[in-house]
């Protein structure tokens, strides 16, 4: 039985909607893994690494009055991972660090790109015993991972452009950790 033109249009529309939902879910998973890998202690699973979350030519940048001068614009996967490594163990920076994401909006989802926005709360305890809460606005562009042939995997997306803008910070007290 041949399909009608209306049935083919309906199927094409449903396929596009499904692809958009799958792209948004993949972007959300990538962002959750990024935050878990930046937590201290890390929420890494076996075989996970920050470099797998970024495209080869990714951009990571601080924007706004506080983060433009602190972070600037970092280009390329290796440079981004090297910058992030300055804050993660074994580097002596955070004693504890946890990220919380809220106010999520993932839009502009096409087969080739998605843009997500979040408000992030970061609770940080430093090795010098200071502690602070940081609020930031994040805007992140994602692209699907492509294999050697150029075909993309709709279930795995990477960060192409990460922007963070500090909104506020506040000191807080961290209770000492119990001895292991």
Buried (B, 14 or more C-beta within 10 A) or exposed (E): EEEEEEEEEEEEEEEEEEBBEBBBBBBBEBBEBBBBBBBBEBBEEEEEEBBBBBBEEBBBBBBBEBBBEEBEEBEBBEBBBEEBEEEBEEEEBBBBBBBEBEEBEBEEBEBEBBBBBBBBBBBBBBEEEEBBBBBBBBBBBBBBBBEEEEEBEBEBBBBBBBBBBBBEBEEEEBEEEEEE
